[in-house]
């Protein structure tokens, strides 16, 4: 903890169900513009999150001597006030807990983010002290979008109002009030000032502007006795200060321990839950609430493709079938509105992407395996047949079904696949035409739908769809299988992409594959040789042109590396499913060893979760967003598959 080279790399993320979050490094030194103690959506302003309370510095005062436990990085690589040197212990197994020692003073700090309110709670406990001790708290305010910076200005309001246990203040019109309250009576000293030149090294690394000024309205001060606890609340709503201690205890009791790999993944899975509270701020869930899955933290929204790929792993794999149904109810509404050409009433982005309905069918397929055919078909059978009919009848504006049974998408000028990075307004990887995973998904969707229709006694419709699927199968093999034993990534007229990419693995991993057993083995073998890393599959083989495995530098440099060799754990999940499908129990120990590579990540980047992507070359550093839904989901689904195959004879 006292070694900043180590501790500043490690981040903490705590969330609630509204998309709000609290995040910083282990030593409470913000290194990203996205970091903050209280970061909340402000829908009245825009569609972004906003940092209201950046940090809260605590100072221990004894015999007139002040020991500031805060830490900020300023320009010129200056750190101040170096409070990390007092840290003696850190534990995040239940709630993040930091123990400080200043001479004879031992102070424990515990941080929790309330589940159903935009409220950060911090409990300070004086474990030991040999003389009178006072605590002083200095709040650093930003009141800005996570994508911007704030600087000293005369527009910011310095007004505040004293309330029960603290103050409320608001720097700019349009923002909600920030309520800062303590469980103990305190004195607020109005001492407004700007702290200038606060710097965020993560933004520097990414080639962005990286410094700002933060406003401090003054400080709170109160005495504390040995054994006493004081709870701080930072929120967009007021609370009775006398209830803070009880609320903190209730929130702690509601947390499951992150005491092993699986429990950490489950806790990470829950962080992606998001609900649009149509019924106010009641803690009770309401069936009218829209339920979503965020694609990741800190900057992702709810994206359609990510939702359907993540859904089985984040719900079914951890025994939460009900949440699958909640999210699918919201998502089905969006899918049907899109297919019917109506404006979207749900907050799901990129639902127009051509593979989205195919991934929706894949997600439903996993639900049917989990819930049983009767329930699965009753819940989603109509949606599956409607999607298949929609594609066959040419309803999608960019998913054309050709006479050869393959689906065609135009991605030359606009990225249409998950490989969606762009540079100068054009796709870095312009995958267009017959795209390998689109057609693998289309074949799988037809076979699944045909089997469902047959089960429902609709023999004629099932037979017709089987014929269509057979045509797709033959054309798939003719189009994508090449003489070197792997699959072309996409084919558009005379243009064939011979790059060895991971998208071919879906043709093996999906329940219905258009490939023969030998062809499947050949695909898995080449993925093993050229794409497999301890952190998932590379997005491009080192032997292919344009290999660029290190995701660092300014935006353009990162855009060119994003899908050109970086490794993605969620792709590794489908690779491991394909391996188990082909080699059964003989690959169990191999898969278990692969998963060890992810377990190591639990305490290396963002504690208890999995980064967005990893460098394709050793030492495979985690990069991008601190927590990514598809990665967490596919690791959980792989663990579920391991259990399934372990118990098979």
Backbone torsions as a table, in degrees:
resi	resn	phi	psi	omega
1	UNK	NA	-33.6	-178.4
2	UNK	-82.5	-11.0	176.6
3	UNK	-91.8	103.3	-173.9
4	UNK	-64.8	-28.2	176.6
5	UNK	-60.3	-33.1	178.6
6	UNK	-85.8	-49.4	-170.2
7	UNK	-74.0	-30.6	-179.0
8	UNK	-72.3	-17.6	176.9
9	UNK	-77.7	-21.1	-174.2
10	UNK	-97.8	128.8	-175.8
11	UNK	-116.8	157.5	176.1
12	UNK	-120.0	142.9	178.6
13	UNK	-136.0	125.7	172.5
14	UNK	-129.7	138.3	-172.1
15	UNK	-131.9	169.2	167.4
16	UNK	-122.8	-161.4	-174.8
17	UNK	-99.8	10.5	179.6
18	UNK	-107.9	1.8	-176.0
19	UNK	95.1	-6.6	176.1
20	UNK	-75.9	156.9	180.0
21	UNK	-157.2	169.8	172.6
22	UNK	-130.5	130.8	-176.0
23	UNK	-153.9	142.0	173.7
24	UNK	-163.1	-166.8	172.9
25	UNK	-90.1	172.7	-177.7
26	UNK	-61.3	-27.0	-178.2
27	UNK	-100.2	16.1	177.0
28	UNK	61.4	29.6	173.1
29	UNK	-105.2	111.7	-178.3
30	UNK	-67.1	129.1	-179.4
31	UNK	-118.1	-4.2	176.4
32	UNK	-125.8	155.3	172.7
33	UNK	-69.1	-15.9	179.1
34	UNK	-83.9	-10.7	-179.4
35	UNK	-75.7	151.4	176.0
36	UNK	172.5	155.0	177.7
37	UNK	-72.5	-36.1	179.2
38	UNK	-135.8	105.2	-179.1
39	UNK	-120.4	119.3	-170.0
40	UNK	-133.9	151.7	170.3
41	UNK	-72.1	141.9	174.8
42	UNK	-125.7	82.2	-173.0
43	UNK	-59.7	-23.1	179.2
44	UNK	-67.4	-23.5	-178.0
45	UNK	-96.2	-51.0	-176.3
46	UNK	-168.8	-167.0	-176.6
47	UNK	-100.2	19.4	-177.3
48	UNK	-108.0	164.1	167.5
49	UNK	-82.3	156.5	-177.9
50	UNK	-132.5	134.9	176.9
51	UNK	-83.7	112.1	175.5
52	UNK	-91.7	-60.3	180.0
53	UNK	-105.4	111.1	-176.8
54	UNK	-75.3	-47.6	-179.7
55	UNK	-161.8	169.6	179.1
56	UNK	-136.3	108.7	-180.0
57	UNK	-85.6	131.1	177.4
58	UNK	-107.7	132.7	177.4
59	UNK	-118.6	130.5	175.8
60	UNK	-94.5	128.0	-178.9
61	UNK	-120.0	125.7	175.4
62	UNK	-140.8	131.9	178.9
63	UNK	52.0	35.5	178.6
64	UNK	79.7	-6.8	178.6
65	UNK	-90.0	135.6	-177.4
66	UNK	-109.9	134.6	178.8
67	UNK	-127.2	103.0	-176.0
68	UNK	-84.8	124.1	-176.6
69	UNK	-91.2	2.1	-178.9
70	UNK	-77.8	171.4	177.4
71	UNK	-155.0	125.2	176.4
72	UNK	-135.9	148.6	174.5
73	UNK	-101.1	129.1	177.8
74	UNK	-113.5	169.2	-178.2
75	UNK	-57.5	149.0	-179.1
76	UNK	82.7	20.3	178.8
77	UNK	60.5	34.9	178.4
78	UNK	-98.9	129.6	177.1
79	UNK	-109.0	136.5	179.9
80	UNK	-157.2	144.4	2.3
81	UNK	-93.2	21.8	173.8
82	UNK	63.6	37.9	179.0
83	UNK	-65.8	-17.6	-179.2
84	UNK	-62.3	-21.9	-177.3
85	UNK	-70.6	-12.8	178.3
86	UNK	-92.7	-4.8	-177.5
87	UNK	-72.6	131.5	178.3
88	UNK	-112.4	-23.0	-175.2
89	UNK	-159.4	148.0	174.4
90	UNK	-140.6	138.4	179.8
91	UNK	-144.1	132.9	-179.9
92	UNK	-125.1	21.0	-174.8
93	UNK	-69.2	-30.0	176.3
94	UNK	-118.2	-67.5	170.6
95	UNK	-128.0	148.3	-179.8
96	UNK	-58.5	121.1	-175.4
97	UNK	-128.9	122.3	179.0
98	UNK	-115.0	132.2	177.0
99	UNK	-110.1	123.6	179.4
100	UNK	-107.0	146.3	173.1
101	UNK	-128.3	120.6	177.1
102	UNK	-123.5	99.1	-175.3
103	UNK	60.7	-120.6	179.0
104	UNK	-90.0	2.4	-178.4
105	UNK	-93.4	128.6	171.8
106	UNK	-119.1	117.7	-176.8
107	UNK	-120.1	130.0	179.4
108	UNK	-108.2	134.0	179.2
109	UNK	-121.0	126.9	178.6
110	UNK	-122.2	134.8	-174.7
111	UNK	-120.9	135.2	178.1
112	UNK	-144.8	146.7	178.4
113	UNK	-110.2	123.7	-174.6
114	UNK	-63.5	138.6	-173.2
115	UNK	-62.8	-47.1	-170.1
116	UNK	-116.9	17.6	174.2
117	UNK	-137.0	156.2	175.0
118	UNK	-84.1	77.6	-174.7
119	UNK	-144.2	127.7	172.0
120	UNK	-97.7	134.6	178.8
121	UNK	-120.6	132.0	177.9
122	UNK	-129.2	126.1	178.5
123	UNK	-108.0	124.2	176.6
124	UNK	-106.8	126.9	179.8
125	UNK	-123.6	125.3	177.0
126	UNK	-84.6	99.0	-176.2
127	UNK	-71.6	-38.9	-178.8
128	UNK	-153.9	144.4	175.0
129	UNK	-166.3	142.8	-176.5
130	UNK	-103.7	-3.6	177.4
131	UNK	-152.3	175.4	-175.8
132	UNK	-56.0	133.4	-175.1
133	UNK	-127.8	137.9	176.5
134	UNK	-122.0	142.9	174.6
135	UNK	-110.8	136.9	176.2
136	UNK	-122.1	134.6	-177.3
137	UNK	-122.3	127.1	-178.7
138	UNK	-117.8	110.0	-179.3
139	UNK	-84.1	135.3	176.7
140	UNK	-104.5	117.4	-173.5
141	UNK	-105.9	144.1	179.5
142	UNK	-119.2	-50.8	-177.5
143	UNK	49.6	63.3	-178.7
144	UNK	-151.3	162.5	173.7
145	UNK	-67.3	151.7	178.0
146	UNK	-65.4	-15.3	-178.0
147	UNK	-97.7	3.5	-177.4
148	UNK	-128.1	179.6	174.7
149	UNK	-125.6	159.5	175.0
150	UNK	-113.3	148.4	178.7
151	UNK	-136.0	157.7	-178.8
152	UNK	-52.0	131.3	-178.5
153	UNK	-154.6	163.2	-178.1
154	UNK	-91.0	-5.9	-179.0
155	UNK	-78.5	-30.7	-176.7
156	UNK	-59.3	129.9	-179.9
157	UNK	-76.1	134.7	176.4
158	UNK	-98.8	1.4	-176.4
159	UNK	-70.2	147.0	175.2
160	UNK	-149.0	163.9	-180.0
161	UNK	-134.6	132.2	178.7
162	UNK	-73.7	136.3	178.6
163	UNK	-133.2	-178.1	179.3
164	UNK	-57.6	110.2	174.6
165	UNK	81.7	7.2	-178.7
166	UNK	171.6	-141.2	-178.6
167	UNK	-138.8	163.4	166.7
168	UNK	-124.2	146.0	-179.0
169	UNK	-152.0	160.4	177.5
170	UNK	-149.8	122.2	-173.7
171	UNK	-77.4	-33.1	-174.7
172	UNK	-139.2	149.4	176.6
173	UNK	-61.7	142.7	179.4
174	UNK	97.7	-20.4	178.3
175	UNK	-88.8	154.3	173.2
176	UNK	-73.5	159.0	173.1
177	UNK	-66.5	146.1	171.8
178	UNK	-102.6	120.2	179.4
179	UNK	-101.0	118.0	177.4
180	UNK	-114.7	115.1	-173.4
181	UNK	-134.3	152.5	176.3
182	UNK	-122.2	154.4	179.2
183	UNK	-74.6	-12.6	-178.1
184	UNK	-119.4	146.0	177.7
185	UNK	-57.5	136.8	-175.5
186	UNK	-144.3	169.7	175.6
187	UNK	-109.8	127.6	174.1
188	UNK	-100.3	125.2	178.8
189	UNK	-105.5	115.0	-179.2
190	UNK	-75.3	112.3	-177.5
191	UNK	-144.5	68.7	-171.5
192	UNK	-65.2	137.7	178.9
193	UNK	-162.1	156.2	173.7
194	UNK	-105.9	130.8	173.2
195	UNK	-95.7	113.8	-167.9
196	UNK	-96.7	146.7	171.6
197	UNK	75.9	28.1	173.0
198	UNK	-67.0	132.6	-171.2
199	UNK	-120.9	145.0	-178.0
200	UNK	-118.7	101.6	-173.7
201	UNK	-62.7	-29.8	178.7
202	UNK	-63.3	-34.9	178.7
203	UNK	-72.2	-35.7	175.2
204	UNK	-59.5	-46.1	179.9
205	UNK	-58.1	-35.1	-175.0
206	UNK	-89.6	6.2	175.1
207	UNK	77.8	20.9	-179.9
208	UNK	-104.4	168.1	167.0
209	UNK	-57.3	149.9	-168.5
210	UNK	-141.2	9.2	179.3
211	UNK	-134.5	156.1	-179.5
212	UNK	-152.6	174.1	173.9
213	UNK	-112.1	142.2	179.7
214	UNK	-119.1	143.3	-176.4
215	UNK	-96.0	129.5	176.0
216	UNK	-116.3	113.7	-175.5
217	UNK	-74.8	-18.0	-176.0
218	UNK	156.2	-151.7	179.3
219	UNK	-147.2	154.9	174.5
220	UNK	-101.8	144.3	-179.8
221	UNK	-141.2	140.0	179.1
222	UNK	-159.8	150.3	174.9
223	UNK	-78.0	156.6	176.6
224	UNK	-141.3	137.7	-178.7
225	UNK	-100.6	158.2	177.2
226	UNK	-57.1	129.4	-178.9
227	UNK	87.8	-7.5	-177.4
228	UNK	-85.5	148.1	174.9
229	UNK	-118.8	140.9	175.9
230	UNK	-125.9	132.5	-178.8
231	UNK	-109.8	130.5	174.8
232	UNK	-102.2	140.8	174.8
233	UNK	-125.1	127.4	170.9
234	UNK	-118.1	121.3	-170.1
235	UNK	-155.9	167.0	173.2
236	UNK	-92.3	4.9	176.8
237	UNK	-138.4	152.0	-178.6
238	UNK	-83.2	153.1	179.5
239	UNK	-140.9	156.1	174.4
240	UNK	-68.6	124.1	-177.2
241	UNK	-61.9	-28.7	-179.3
242	UNK	-70.1	-15.4	-177.9
243	UNK	-95.9	-2.1	-172.3
244	UNK	-65.8	-41.6	-178.5
245	UNK	-63.5	-43.2	179.6
246	UNK	-65.6	-42.4	179.5
247	UNK	-60.4	-42.2	179.4
248	UNK	-59.9	-45.9	-180.0
249	UNK	-61.9	-41.3	179.8
250	UNK	-63.5	-41.2	-179.8
251	UNK	-67.0	-39.2	177.3
252	UNK	-63.3	-42.8	-179.1
253	UNK	-63.9	-22.7	-178.0
254	UNK	-85.9	-3.1	-177.1
255	UNK	-96.7	139.2	172.6
256	UNK	-90.7	143.5	-178.8
257	UNK	-68.1	143.5	174.2
258	UNK	-97.8	63.7	-170.9
259	UNK	-97.1	-0.1	174.1
260	UNK	-155.0	178.2	-175.7
261	UNK	-57.9	-50.0	-176.0
262	UNK	-64.4	-47.3	-178.6
263	UNK	-62.6	-35.9	177.2
264	UNK	-64.8	-41.2	178.9
265	UNK	-65.2	-39.8	178.8
266	UNK	-63.2	-44.1	178.1
267	UNK	-62.6	-39.9	177.6
268	UNK	-64.0	-39.5	178.6
269	UNK	-59.4	-42.2	-179.0
270	UNK	-66.2	-24.5	-179.5
271	UNK	-67.4	-19.5	179.6
272	UNK	-85.2	-7.5	-179.8
273	UNK	-67.1	137.4	179.9
274	UNK	-143.7	134.1	174.5
275	UNK	-129.7	141.9	176.9
276	UNK	-94.1	105.6	-170.4
277	UNK	-78.9	95.5	177.4
278	UNK	-76.3	-17.7	-174.8
279	UNK	-104.9	33.2	179.2
280	UNK	80.0	-155.5	-174.1
281	UNK	-104.2	25.7	-180.0
282	UNK	-63.0	142.7	179.4
283	UNK	-70.0	-27.0	-179.3
284	UNK	-72.8	134.6	176.8
285	UNK	-72.1	145.6	-178.9
286	UNK	-122.6	137.2	-177.9
287	UNK	-64.0	-17.8	178.7
288	UNK	-81.0	-12.6	179.2
289	UNK	-67.9	138.0	171.1
290	UNK	-78.8	136.2	-179.0
291	UNK	-116.0	136.5	-175.0
292	UNK	-133.4	171.3	167.6
293	UNK	-123.7	121.6	174.1
294	UNK	-70.6	145.7	-179.3
295	UNK	-74.4	-20.8	179.8
296	UNK	166.6	173.1	177.3
297	UNK	-123.9	147.2	8.2
298	UNK	-99.4	-4.7	-170.1
299	UNK	-113.9	-2.1	-175.9
300	UNK	-84.1	151.1	172.7
301	UNK	-100.5	-168.8	172.9
302	UNK	-83.5	113.8	-179.0
303	UNK	-112.9	140.2	-171.0
304	UNK	-60.9	-51.7	-177.8
305	UNK	-59.6	-47.2	179.5
306	UNK	-59.2	-38.4	-179.7
307	UNK	-59.0	-50.8	-174.7
308	UNK	-72.2	-34.4	177.3
309	UNK	-69.7	-37.1	-176.9
310	UNK	-79.1	-28.5	-166.7
311	UNK	-54.5	-49.8	-179.1
312	UNK	-62.1	-42.3	-178.1
313	UNK	-69.2	-37.9	-176.8
314	UNK	-81.2	-9.5	-177.8
315	UNK	-127.6	-65.8	-174.5
316	UNK	-63.4	-38.4	-176.6
317	UNK	-68.0	-16.3	179.0
318	UNK	-117.8	21.6	173.3
319	UNK	73.5	27.6	-178.0
320	UNK	-117.1	63.6	-179.4
321	UNK	-59.2	-34.2	-177.0
322	UNK	-64.6	-36.6	-180.0
323	UNK	-72.4	-32.7	172.2
324	UNK	-55.2	-47.3	-176.9
325	UNK	-64.5	-39.2	178.8
326	UNK	-62.3	-48.5	-178.1
327	UNK	-66.9	-40.4	-179.1
328	UNK	-66.6	-32.0	177.4
329	UNK	-61.9	-45.8	177.7
330	UNK	-65.7	-44.2	-176.5
331	UNK	-67.5	-38.3	178.2
332	UNK	-61.9	-39.1	177.7
333	UNK	-57.9	-45.3	179.3
334	UNK	-65.8	-42.6	178.8
335	UNK	-60.6	-46.2	-177.9
336	UNK	-66.7	-39.0	178.1
337	UNK	-62.3	-41.1	179.0
338	UNK	-65.6	-45.9	-177.5
339	UNK	-65.6	-27.7	179.9
340	UNK	-92.6	2.8	177.9
341	UNK	71.4	25.1	-179.7
342	UNK	-97.4	157.9	175.0
343	UNK	-63.9	144.4	-178.9
344	UNK	-73.6	134.0	174.7
345	UNK	-102.8	0.2	180.0
346	UNK	-114.0	157.7	-174.9
347	UNK	-96.0	62.8	178.6
348	UNK	-116.8	124.9	-177.5
349	UNK	-90.6	154.7	171.5
350	UNK	61.1	30.1	179.8
351	UNK	-70.9	-13.8	179.7
352	UNK	-80.4	-9.0	-178.8
353	UNK	-62.4	137.7	-167.9
354	UNK	-64.4	-25.9	-178.9
355	UNK	-88.5	-5.6	-176.1
356	UNK	-58.0	-49.4	179.5
357	UNK	-63.0	-29.4	178.8
358	UNK	-70.6	-39.0	176.1
359	UNK	-68.7	-31.0	176.6
360	UNK	-61.9	-42.3	178.0
361	UNK	-64.7	-40.2	177.6
362	UNK	-59.6	-43.7	179.8
363	UNK	-62.4	-41.8	178.2
364	UNK	-63.8	-37.5	177.6
365	UNK	-57.6	-41.2	178.6
366	UNK	-68.2	-35.6	178.4
367	UNK	-64.5	-42.1	-179.8
368	UNK	-61.0	-39.7	178.0
369	UNK	-64.8	-32.4	-176.3
370	UNK	-84.0	-43.8	-172.7
371	UNK	-95.0	-13.8	-176.4
372	UNK	99.3	153.8	-175.0
373	UNK	-64.7	-42.1	-176.3
374	UNK	-58.4	-52.6	-178.0
375	UNK	-68.8	-43.0	-177.2
376	UNK	-61.5	-46.4	-179.6
377	UNK	-68.0	-37.5	179.2
378	UNK	-63.9	-39.4	-177.3
379	UNK	-73.4	-45.2	-166.3
380	UNK	-130.3	6.2	-178.5
381	UNK	-59.2	-41.8	-179.2
382	UNK	-65.4	-39.9	179.7
383	UNK	-63.4	-42.2	179.7
384	UNK	-60.6	-50.1	-178.7
385	UNK	-65.3	-34.8	178.6
386	UNK	-66.2	-39.3	179.0
387	UNK	-66.0	-45.7	-179.6
388	UNK	-61.6	-44.6	177.7
389	UNK	-61.6	-40.9	-179.6
390	UNK	-59.0	-42.7	-179.9
391	UNK	-71.6	-44.0	-179.5
392	UNK	-60.8	-38.6	-177.6
393	UNK	-83.5	3.6	176.4
394	UNK	74.1	30.6	-177.6
395	UNK	-73.2	-29.7	-175.1
396	UNK	-78.0	133.9	-177.5
397	UNK	-67.4	-17.9	-178.9
398	UNK	-139.8	36.6	173.4
399	UNK	-143.1	85.8	-175.0
400	UNK	-90.0	130.5	175.9
401	UNK	-92.7	116.2	-178.6
402	UNK	-88.5	168.7	-177.5
403	UNK	-63.0	-21.7	179.1
404	UNK	-82.6	3.2	177.4
405	UNK	87.7	-1.3	178.9
406	UNK	-96.9	153.2	177.1
407	UNK	-98.1	142.0	-174.4
408	UNK	-120.6	134.5	175.6
409	UNK	-131.1	142.0	177.3
410	UNK	-91.9	110.9	179.0
411	UNK	-123.9	23.1	-177.0
412	UNK	-70.9	-40.2	-174.9
413	UNK	-104.8	-15.2	-178.7
414	UNK	-143.4	130.1	-177.5
415	UNK	-63.9	127.5	-177.3
416	UNK	-118.6	-4.1	-179.3
417	UNK	-111.1	-178.5	178.7
418	UNK	-65.0	-22.1	174.6
419	UNK	-80.5	80.2	-163.5
420	UNK	-110.7	14.9	-179.1
421	UNK	-70.3	146.0	179.9
422	UNK	-129.7	153.2	174.0
423	UNK	-140.8	131.9	-176.7
424	UNK	54.6	36.3	175.5
425	UNK	78.9	4.8	-179.2
426	UNK	-126.2	152.6	-180.0
427	UNK	-62.9	136.9	174.6
428	UNK	-67.7	-39.5	175.9
429	UNK	-116.8	92.8	-174.4
430	UNK	-78.7	73.0	-178.6
431	UNK	-75.5	120.3	-171.8
432	UNK	-148.0	156.6	177.3
433	UNK	93.3	-133.1	174.5
434	UNK	-84.5	106.1	-175.1
435	UNK	-98.1	133.3	-164.9
436	UNK	-60.7	-47.8	-176.9
437	UNK	-73.8	-29.6	176.0
438	UNK	-58.4	-44.3	-176.6
439	UNK	-77.4	-30.9	172.5
440	UNK	-63.7	-43.2	178.5
441	UNK	-65.7	-37.7	-179.5
442	UNK	-66.9	-42.6	176.9
443	UNK	-62.2	-46.3	179.4
444	UNK	-59.5	-42.6	-178.6
445	UNK	-63.6	-42.2	179.9
446	UNK	-65.1	-44.0	-179.4
447	UNK	-64.9	-42.4	179.6
448	UNK	-64.2	-45.0	-179.2
449	UNK	-65.3	-40.3	179.2
450	UNK	-63.2	-43.3	178.5
451	UNK	-62.3	-40.1	179.1
452	UNK	-64.9	-44.4	179.7
453	UNK	-62.7	-39.5	178.4
454	UNK	-62.8	-43.1	178.8
455	UNK	-61.5	-32.2	-177.9
456	UNK	-87.0	5.8	177.7
457	UNK	80.5	13.9	179.5
458	UNK	-97.4	70.1	-171.0
459	UNK	-62.9	-41.0	-176.3
460	UNK	-64.4	-47.2	179.6
461	UNK	-64.2	-39.0	179.9
462	UNK	-64.1	-43.5	-178.8
463	UNK	-63.8	-40.4	179.5
464	UNK	-63.7	-41.0	-179.6
465	UNK	-70.7	-35.3	176.8
466	UNK	-61.7	-39.4	177.9
467	UNK	-63.2	-42.7	177.7
468	UNK	-61.1	-43.2	-179.1
469	UNK	-63.3	-38.6	-179.9
470	UNK	-63.4	-39.0	176.8
471	UNK	-64.1	-44.5	177.8
472	UNK	-58.9	-43.2	-179.0
473	UNK	-59.2	-49.0	-177.8
474	UNK	-64.0	-43.9	-179.7
475	UNK	-67.3	-34.8	178.8
476	UNK	-60.7	-49.6	-179.7
477	UNK	-62.0	-46.2	-178.6
478	UNK	-62.8	-33.8	-173.4
479	UNK	-86.7	-41.9	-168.5
480	UNK	-103.2	-30.3	-176.1
481	UNK	-75.0	125.6	179.1
482	UNK	-112.1	173.1	-172.5
483	UNK	-70.2	-9.8	179.7
484	UNK	-94.0	2.6	172.5
485	UNK	90.6	5.0	175.0
486	UNK	-121.9	-177.4	-175.2
487	UNK	-107.0	137.4	172.4
488	UNK	-61.7	146.0	-175.9
489	UNK	-75.8	-40.3	172.8
490	UNK	-158.4	156.1	-179.7
491	UNK	-133.5	124.9	-179.3
492	UNK	-133.7	95.3	-175.5
493	UNK	65.2	-122.1	178.7
494	UNK	-86.7	-6.1	-179.8
495	UNK	-84.0	120.9	177.3
496	UNK	-125.0	129.5	177.9
497	UNK	-94.2	110.7	-177.1
498	UNK	-89.5	2.7	178.9
499	UNK	-58.1	140.5	175.0
500	UNK	-85.0	105.7	-177.7
501	UNK	-123.4	162.7	-173.9
502	UNK	-77.3	-10.7	-174.6
503	UNK	-62.5	-21.5	178.3
504	UNK	-67.7	-20.5	-175.6
505	UNK	-65.1	-26.8	-179.4
506	UNK	-63.6	-30.5	179.6
507	UNK	-66.2	-16.6	176.4
508	UNK	-100.4	-41.9	-171.5
509	UNK	-72.5	-31.3	-177.4
510	UNK	-64.6	153.7	-175.9
511	UNK	-57.0	-38.5	179.0
512	UNK	-112.5	115.8	-178.9
513	UNK	-109.6	138.4	176.4
514	UNK	-79.3	-1.9	-174.8
515	UNK	-96.6	154.4	172.5
516	UNK	-75.5	167.0	179.2
517	UNK	-57.1	-43.5	-178.8
518	UNK	-66.5	-40.5	178.0
519	UNK	-64.9	-39.3	178.2
520	UNK	-62.6	-44.4	179.7
521	UNK	-62.4	-39.0	179.7
522	UNK	-62.8	-42.1	178.5
523	UNK	-64.0	-46.8	-179.8
524	UNK	-62.7	-39.7	-178.8
525	UNK	-63.5	-43.5	-178.8
526	UNK	-71.1	-33.6	175.0
527	UNK	-64.5	-37.5	178.9
528	UNK	-66.1	-44.4	-175.6
529	UNK	-71.5	-40.2	-168.5
530	UNK	-112.0	-19.4	-173.0
531	UNK	-117.2	-23.2	-171.7
532	UNK	-73.9	132.5	172.9
533	UNK	-131.7	171.0	175.2
534	UNK	-65.5	-8.5	-178.2
535	UNK	-118.5	28.3	178.2
536	UNK	109.3	-166.9	-179.2
537	UNK	-90.6	139.1	171.9
538	UNK	-66.0	151.0	177.5
539	UNK	-81.7	-8.2	176.9
540	UNK	-159.5	142.3	179.0
541	UNK	-70.0	142.5	174.2
542	UNK	-59.3	-20.1	-179.7
543	UNK	-85.0	-10.2	-179.1
544	UNK	-90.1	152.9	179.5
545	UNK	-64.3	142.8	177.0
546	UNK	85.5	9.8	-179.4
547	UNK	-58.7	125.7	-174.7
548	UNK	-146.4	85.1	-165.0
549	UNK	-88.1	-7.0	-173.7
550	UNK	-105.8	115.5	-174.7
551	UNK	-92.6	80.5	179.9
552	UNK	-139.9	172.7	173.2
553	UNK	92.7	-170.9	-180.0
554	UNK	-63.8	168.8	-173.8
555	UNK	-52.4	-49.1	-176.7
556	UNK	-62.5	-42.9	179.2
557	UNK	-61.5	-40.6	179.6
558	UNK	-70.3	-36.8	178.5
559	UNK	-59.5	-38.3	-179.0
560	UNK	-75.6	-16.2	178.3
561	UNK	-98.9	-16.6	-168.1
562	UNK	-53.1	-43.3	-179.2
563	UNK	-125.2	28.8	-176.1
564	UNK	-118.9	34.3	177.4
565	UNK	137.2	-11.5	175.5
566	UNK	-65.1	154.8	-178.0
567	UNK	-102.9	141.4	-175.6
568	UNK	-127.0	117.6	179.8
569	UNK	-59.1	-34.0	-177.1
570	UNK	-65.7	-33.6	174.5
571	UNK	-66.5	-35.4	176.5
572	UNK	-61.1	-31.8	177.4
573	UNK	-62.4	-44.7	178.7
574	UNK	-69.8	-33.7	175.5
575	UNK	-62.2	-44.3	-178.4
576	UNK	-68.5	-34.6	175.1
577	UNK	-64.1	-42.3	178.6
578	UNK	-63.0	-41.4	-179.9
579	UNK	-63.5	-44.3	179.4
580	UNK	-66.6	-36.9	179.7
581	UNK	-62.3	-39.8	-177.1
582	UNK	-84.1	-42.8	-169.4
583	UNK	-110.2	-2.4	175.4
584	UNK	52.5	-138.6	-171.7
585	UNK	-64.5	-20.7	-178.5
586	UNK	-65.9	-16.7	179.3
587	UNK	-101.8	4.7	-175.3
588	UNK	-59.4	-48.7	-176.6
589	UNK	-66.5	-34.0	177.0
590	UNK	-63.2	-45.2	179.8
591	UNK	-65.1	-40.9	179.0
592	UNK	-60.5	-39.1	178.4
593	UNK	-66.4	-37.4	177.2
594	UNK	-60.5	-39.8	-176.8
595	UNK	-69.5	-24.4	177.4
596	UNK	-59.5	-34.7	178.7
597	UNK	-60.5	-30.0	178.0
598	UNK	-82.8	-34.2	-179.9
599	UNK	-60.6	-35.9	178.1
600	UNK	-60.8	-28.5	-177.0
601	UNK	-71.9	-17.8	-172.8
602	UNK	-59.8	-24.1	179.9
603	UNK	-127.7	26.8	-175.2
604	UNK	-113.0	-44.8	-179.6
605	UNK	-107.0	-97.0	172.2
606	UNK	-89.7	121.6	-171.8
607	UNK	-61.5	123.4	173.5
608	UNK	85.1	10.1	178.4
609	UNK	-147.1	-175.6	-173.0
610	UNK	-121.0	132.0	-179.9
611	UNK	-65.0	168.1	-177.6
612	UNK	-64.7	-45.9	-177.9
613	UNK	-155.0	171.5	-176.5
614	UNK	-134.5	152.3	173.2
615	UNK	-58.1	145.8	-179.3
616	UNK	-81.6	-9.0	177.9
617	UNK	-115.5	154.3	177.2
618	UNK	-56.3	146.2	5.2
619	UNK	-88.9	23.8	174.2
620	UNK	58.2	55.4	179.9
621	UNK	-65.7	141.1	173.9
622	UNK	-72.0	140.4	-177.5
623	UNK	-137.8	174.7	173.6
624	UNK	73.4	-146.9	-178.1
625	UNK	-62.9	147.9	-174.6
626	UNK	-73.1	-22.4	-178.7
627	UNK	-147.4	128.5	-171.9
628	UNK	-129.5	123.4	-170.4
629	UNK	-60.8	-46.5	-175.4
630	UNK	-63.1	-34.9	179.0
631	UNK	-67.4	-49.1	178.7
632	UNK	-59.8	-42.2	-177.0
633	UNK	-62.4	-47.5	-175.1
634	UNK	-72.4	-29.0	174.5
635	UNK	-68.4	-41.1	176.9
636	UNK	-64.0	-40.1	179.8
637	UNK	-67.7	-35.1	177.1
638	UNK	-65.4	-40.6	177.0
639	UNK	-61.0	-39.1	177.8
640	UNK	-65.2	-42.1	178.3
641	UNK	-64.1	-38.3	177.7
642	UNK	-59.7	-44.5	177.6
643	UNK	-59.5	-44.8	-177.9
644	UNK	-60.5	-48.3	-178.1
645	UNK	-73.1	-29.1	179.3
646	UNK	-64.9	-33.8	-177.1
647	UNK	-89.5	-7.2	177.3
648	UNK	-78.3	141.9	177.9
649	UNK	-89.1	NA	NA
